[in-house]
Amino acid sequence: MNDPNAMKDSVLRWLDKRSCYIGNATDLAWVQGDPVVGHLFPALYVLNKQNGGIGLSDHIRQMARIAYLGTHASWMVREKRLSEILNILSSENISLIPLKGGILQSQLYRNSGIRRMVDIDLLVREVQYLPAAELLVETGFSLQPENGFDSLAVLTGKPLSVLPSEIMLADKSGSGLVLEIHRHPISSPWLIPGFNINVDEIWSGAIPVTGEMDPCGLWKITLSPYDTLATLVLHLALHGLQAMQTYLDVDLWIRNLPEAWEWERFLDMVDEWQIRSASYHVLAFCRDFMGTPLPDGILKRLDPGCLARWRVKMLISSGSILADRRVSGKRYPTLVKLAIIDRLPRILLTLIKLAFPGKAWREHDLSRGSLLAHWLHVLHVVKSGD
């Protein structure tokens, strides 16, 4: 990171806010496994080593050290395999852009033991989407059950409108590496109508990766700074504002903005992508959690209006997240995903497309080919809290 104290300020502020809701918070042992700030536990070891430390007891320091080393070791094993795979994809002229942790770990955190990663997200051009997946299968990866299909053959020849927005694959060699390849930043196809994202513009705006961004030399291009913040905001919106780790990503990104950053340009992108409500709530929550330094008046300019704020407020708030209360939005994140869409007409369009998918989609998904079966599946997803 450019500012070594940025993460310390953010982490300690968030822990202090959360500790108000913890019954016995006399030391920091409670952080490990906490549903709100548990992802920060490995960072405590690093922060304790910095000048002045953070006053960890020997016992907690050792616990944090184990968590940190576990995260670091896991990445080191996966990094070697990832490097091999990226070289193979590159040799076949398959272009890709790392999303979220894949690049932020080196670009922002500069330490592989801090930020936990379950998988690596890669954006692939639509024309290379299936070829990339097929190459990964040939290279020793297997399709995951979460995909809903066990063979890429079922996707061959299908129109883009029925293809999944992402395909998850796991390395069979035992490295633990899981890759999610995306053809679109929005992973749920039924949510795509809720926003206005031009994927071609994302690709045209990509920038070369410098050695400072990625000392390990894994990546060739990455998102522009504006697309990075916008996709982080979008990621939180698409996870019902409950992807806790991403809040720290957003906070640190803002604390370390490049000198050439222009908030006006970001505001233009917010309007273009139609993520005003998502941006407003994410930045407001970041400020509430960590005191994220935002320019004067930026939230007022991002304000999506009283109706949009009311929709989200009725489901979830920064206070309910800090308290870990079982509010409606926490129980049913799908409702938050809908509420965060800027305009009512787009919410209705999204609901209509979800309720009445096209014939091509129904023909593709034979397991839920009938509308009744599809509706029952949607109901199950909402009830299960997906």
C-alpha positions in Angstrom: 0.0 0.0 0.0 1.1 3.6 -0.6 0.2 4.6 3.0 1.4 2.0 5.6 -0.9 3.4 8.3 -4.0 3.3 6.1 -4.9 -0.3 6.9 -4.2 0.2 10.6 -6.6 3.1 10.9 -9.3 1.3 9.0 -9.0 -2.0 10.8 -8.9 -0.5 14.3 -11.9 1.8 13.6 -13.9 -1.2 12.4 -13.0 -3.4 15.3 -13.8 -0.6 17.7 -17.3 -0.1 16.1 -18.0 -3.9 16.2 -16.7 -4.3 19.7 -19.6 -2.2 21.0 -21.9 -5.1 20.2 -19.6 -7.8 21.8 -20.4 -8.9 25.3 -16.8 -9.6 26.4 -14.4 -7.6 24.3 -11.6 -7.1 26.8 -9.0 -8.3 24.3 -9.0 -9.1 20.6 -9.5 -12.8 20.8 -13.1 -12.3 19.9 -12.1 -11.1 16.4 -11.2 -14.6 15.3 -14.2 -16.2 13.7 -16.4 -13.1 14.2 -19.1 -13.0 11.5 -18.6 -9.3 10.8 -14.8 -8.6 11.2 -13.3 -12.1 11.4 -11.7 -11.6 8.0 -9.5 -8.9 9.7 -7.8 -11.4 12.1 -4.7 -12.2 10.0 -4.1 -8.4 9.6 -3.7 -8.1 13.3 -0.4 -10.0 13.2 1.0 -7.6 10.6 -0.3 -4.5 12.4 1.2 -5.7 15.6 4.6 -5.8 13.9 4.5 -2.2 12.7 6.0 0.6 14.7 4.1 1.0 17.9 2.1 -2.2 17.4 -1.5 -2.6 18.5 -0.9 -4.1 21.9 -1.7 -7.8 21.3 -1.1 -10.2 24.1 1.4 -13.0 23.4 -1.4 -15.5 23.1 -3.5 -13.5 20.6 -0.4 -12.5 18.7 0.4 -16.2 18.2 -3.2 -17.0 17.1 -3.1 -14.1 14.6 0.3 -15.3 13.4 -1.0 -18.8 12.7 -4.0 -17.3 10.8 -1.6 -15.0 8.8 0.8 -17.8 8.0 -2.0 -20.1 7.0 -3.3 -17.4 4.5 0.2 -16.8 3.2 1.0 -20.5 2.7 -2.3 -21.1 1.0 -1.6 -18.3 -1.5 2.0 -19.4 -2.1 0.8 -22.9 -3.1 -1.9 -21.5 -5.4 0.3 -18.8 -6.8 2.7 -21.3 -8.4 -0.1 -23.2 -10.1 -1.8 -19.9 -11.1 1.3 -18.7 -12.8 1.5 -21.9 -14.8 -2.2 -21.6 -15.9 -1.9 -17.9 -16.8 1.1 -18.8 -19.0 -0.9 -21.5 -20.7 -3.8 -19.1 -21.3 -1.5 -16.5 -22.6 0.2 -18.9 -25.0 -3.2 -19.4 -26.6 -3.7 -15.6 -26.9 -6.6 -15.7 -24.3 -6.8 -12.2 -22.8 -8.0 -11.8 -19.2 -8.3 -9.2 -16.5 -8.0 -10.1 -12.8 -10.9 -9.0 -10.6 -10.9 -8.2 -6.9 -8.4 -10.2 -4.8 -6.4 -11.6 -7.7 -4.8 -8.2 -8.3 -5.7 -6.3 -5.1 -3.5 -8.6 -3.0 -0.4 -7.2 -4.7 -1.7 -3.9 -5.9 -3.2 -2.7 -2.6 -2.3 -5.0 0.3 1.3 -5.8 -0.7 1.2 -8.9 1.5 -0.2 -12.3 0.7 -1.0 -13.2 4.3 -3.6 -10.5 4.9 -6.4 -11.0 2.4 -8.0 -14.4 2.3 -9.2 -15.6 -1.1 -11.5 -18.5 -1.8 -11.1 -18.2 -5.5 -9.5 -16.1 -8.3 -11.9 -14.2 -10.5 -10.9 -13.6 -14.1 -12.8 -11.5 -16.7 -12.5 -13.1 -20.2 -13.7 -11.7 -23.5 -17.0 -13.2 -24.6 -15.5 -14.8 -27.7 -12.9 -16.5 -25.6 -15.1 -17.5 -22.7 -15.9 -21.1 -23.6 -12.4 -21.7 -25.2 -10.8 -20.5 -21.9 -13.0 -22.9 -19.9 -12.3 -25.8 -22.3 -8.5 -25.1 -22.0 -8.7 -25.1 -18.2 -10.5 -28.5 -18.2 -7.8 -29.9 -20.5 -5.2 -28.5 -18.2 -6.5 -30.3 -15.1 -9.4 -28.4 -13.8 -12.9 -29.7 -13.1 -16.3 -28.1 -13.3 -17.8 -27.4 -9.9 -21.3 -28.4 -8.8 -22.2 -24.8 -8.3 -22.3 -24.3 -12.1 -25.4 -26.5 -12.4 -23.9 -28.5 -15.3 -21.2 -31.2 -15.4 -20.0 -30.7 -19.0 -19.2 -27.7 -21.2 -20.8 -29.6 -24.1 -24.2 -28.4 -22.9 -23.1 -24.8 -23.6 -21.6 -25.3 -27.0 -23.5 -23.5 -29.7 -25.8 -21.7 -27.3 -26.5 -18.0 -27.6 -24.8 -15.6 -25.2 -28.1 -14.8 -23.6 -28.4 -18.3 -22.1 -24.7 -18.8 -21.1 -23.9 -18.4 -17.4 -22.0 -15.2 -16.6 -19.4 -17.2 -14.8 -17.9 -20.7 -14.8 -16.3 -22.1 -11.6 -13.4 -24.6 -12.0 -11.2 -26.3 -9.4 -7.7 -27.6 -9.8 -7.6 -31.3 -9.5 -3.8 -31.4 -8.7 -4.4 -30.5 -5.0 -3.2 -26.9 -5.1 -6.6 -25.7 -3.8 -6.7 -23.2 -6.7 -10.3 -22.3 -7.7 -10.9 -20.1 -10.8 -14.0 -18.3 -11.7 -14.0 -17.1 -15.3 -16.4 -14.3 -16.1 -17.7 -13.0 -19.4 -19.5 -10.2 -17.5 -18.8 -8.4 -14.2 -22.3 -9.4 -13.0 -22.3 -13.1 -12.1 -26.0 -13.6 -12.0 -27.5 -13.3 -15.5 -30.9 -12.3 -14.2 -29.5 -9.2 -12.6 -27.8 -7.9 -15.7 -30.9 -6.0 -16.8 -30.8 -4.0 -13.6 -27.6 -2.1 -14.6 -26.1 -0.6 -17.7 -22.6 -2.0 -18.1 -20.7 -1.9 -21.4 -18.2 -4.8 -21.2 -16.4 -3.6 -24.3 -15.7 -0.3 -22.7 -14.2 -2.1 -19.7 -11.8 -3.9 -22.0 -10.9 -0.8 -23.9 -10.2 1.0 -20.6 -7.9 -1.7 -19.2 -4.3 -0.6 -18.4 -1.0 -2.4 -18.4 0.2 -3.8 -15.1 3.5 -2.4 -13.9 6.0 -4.1 -11.7 4.9 -1.8 -8.8 1.3 -3.1 -9.1 2.3 -6.7 -9.4 5.8 -7.6 -8.2 5.2 -11.3 -8.9 4.6 -10.6 -12.5 1.4 -12.6 -12.8 -0.8 -10.1 -14.7 -0.5 -8.2 -17.9 -3.5 -5.9 -17.8 -5.9 -4.7 -15.1 -9.0 -2.6 -14.8 -8.7 1.2 -14.9 -8.8 2.8 -11.4 -12.4 3.9 -12.0 -13.5 0.5 -13.2 -11.8 -1.0 -10.2 -13.8 1.0 -7.7 -17.0 0.6 -9.7 -16.7 -3.2 -9.9 -15.9 -3.4 -6.1 -19.1 -1.4 -5.5 -21.0 -3.6 -7.8 -19.6 -6.7 -6.2 -21.0 -5.6 -2.8 -24.3 -4.7 -4.3 -24.6 -8.2 -5.9 -23.8 -9.8 -2.5 -26.6 -7.9 -0.8 -24.1 -5.5 0.8 -22.7 -8.3 2.9 -19.3 -9.2 1.4 -17.4 -7.9 4.4 -13.9 -8.2 3.0 -14.8 -6.0 0.0 -15.6 -3.1 2.3 -11.9 -3.0 3.3 -10.9 -3.2 -0.3 -13.1 -0.2 -1.1 -11.8 1.7 2.0 -8.1 1.1 1.2 -8.6 1.9 -2.5 -10.1 5.3 -1.6 -7.3 5.9 1.0 -4.7 5.2 -1.7 -6.3 6.9 -4.8 -3.8 7.8 -7.5 -2.9 11.4 -7.8 -4.6 11.8 -11.1 -8.0 10.5 -9.7 -11.0 12.6 -10.6 -14.2 12.1 -8.6 -16.2 13.8 -11.4 -15.1 11.0 -13.8 -16.2 8.4 -11.3 -19.6 10.1 -10.9 -20.0 10.0 -14.6 -19.3 6.2 -14.5 -21.8 5.8 -11.7 -24.5 7.3 -13.9 -23.4 5.4 -16.9 -23.5 2.0 -15.1 -26.6 3.1 -13.1 -25.0 2.1 -9.8 -25.9 5.3 -7.9 -27.7 3.5 -5.1 -25.0 0.9 -4.8 -22.2 3.5 -4.7 -24.1 5.6 -2.2 -24.8 2.8 0.2 -21.3 1.2 -0.1 -19.4 4.4 0.5 -21.8 5.4 3.3 -21.3 2.0 5.0 -17.6 2.2 4.6 -17.6 5.6 6.3 -19.7 4.2 9.1 -17.5 1.2 9.5 -14.0 2.6 9.1 -14.3 6.4 8.8 -13.4 6.2 5.1 -12.2 9.6 4.0 -14.7 10.9 1.4 -14.7 14.3 -0.2 -17.2 16.8 1.2 -20.5 16.5 -0.5 -19.8 13.3 -2.4 -22.5 11.3 -0.7 -25.0 14.1 -1.3 -24.1 14.0 -5.0 -24.5 10.2 -5.1 -27.8 10.3 -3.2 -30.2 8.0 -5.2 -33.3 9.6 -3.7 -35.5 9.0 -0.7 -37.3 6.1 -2.3 -34.1 4.2 -3.2 -32.7 4.9 0.3 -35.9 3.7 1.9 -35.9 0.4 0.0 -32.5 -0.5 1.3 -33.1 0.9 4.8 -36.1 -1.3 5.2 -33.9 -4.4 4.6 -30.4 -3.6 5.9 -28.2 -0.8 7.4 -24.6 -0.4 8.5 -25.9 -0.5 12.1 -27.7 -3.9 11.6 -24.5 -5.3 10.0 -22.3 -4.1 12.9 -24.8 -5.6 15.3 -25.1 -8.8 13.2 -28.9 -8.6 13.5 -31.0 -11.0 11.6 -32.9 -8.4 9.7 -34.8 -9.1 6.5 -31.9 -8.1 4.2 -29.5 -10.4 6.1 -31.9 -13.3 5.9 -32.8 -12.7 2.2 -29.9 -11.0 0.4 -31.7 -11.4 -2.9 -34.2 -8.7 -1.8 -31.2 -6.3 -1.2 -29.8 -7.1 -4.6 -33.1 -5.9 -6.1 -33.5 -2.9 -3.8 -30.1 -1.6 -4.7 -31.0 -1.2 -8.4 -31.4 2.5 -9.1 -34.8 2.8 -10.8 -38.1 1.1 -10.3 -38.6 0.4 -14.1 -35.3 -1.6 -14.1 -36.3 -3.5 -11.0 -39.6 -4.4 -12.7 -37.7 -5.4 -15.9 -35.4 -7.6 -13.8 -38.3 -9.3 -12.1 -40.1 -9.9 -15.3 -37.0 -11.4 -17.0 -36.5 -13.5 -13.8 -40.1 -14.7 -13.7 -40.5 -15.3 -17.5 -37.1 -16.3 -18.9 -36.9 -16.7 -22.7 -37.6 -19.9 -24.5 -33.9 -20.4 -25.4 -33.0 -20.3 -21.7 -35.7 -22.8 -20.8 -34.5 -25.1 -23.6 -31.0 -24.8 -22.2 -31.9 -25.5 -18.6 -33.7 -28.9 -19.0 -33.8 -29.4 -15.2 -36.1 -26.4 -14.8 -37.6 -26.3 -18.3 -41.2 -25.5 -17.1 -42.1 -22.2 -15.7 -43.5 -23.8 -12.6 -40.2 -25.6 -11.9 -38.4 -22.4 -12.5 -40.6 -20.4 -10.1 -40.2 -23.1 -7.4 -36.4 -22.8 -7.9 -36.5 -19.0 -7.6 -38.6 -19.3 -4.4 -36.1 -21.8 -3.0 -33.2 -19.5 -3.7 -34.8 -16.6 -2.0 -35.8 -18.7 1.0 -32.3 -20.2 1.4 -30.8 -16.6 1.6 -28.9 -16.8 -1.7 
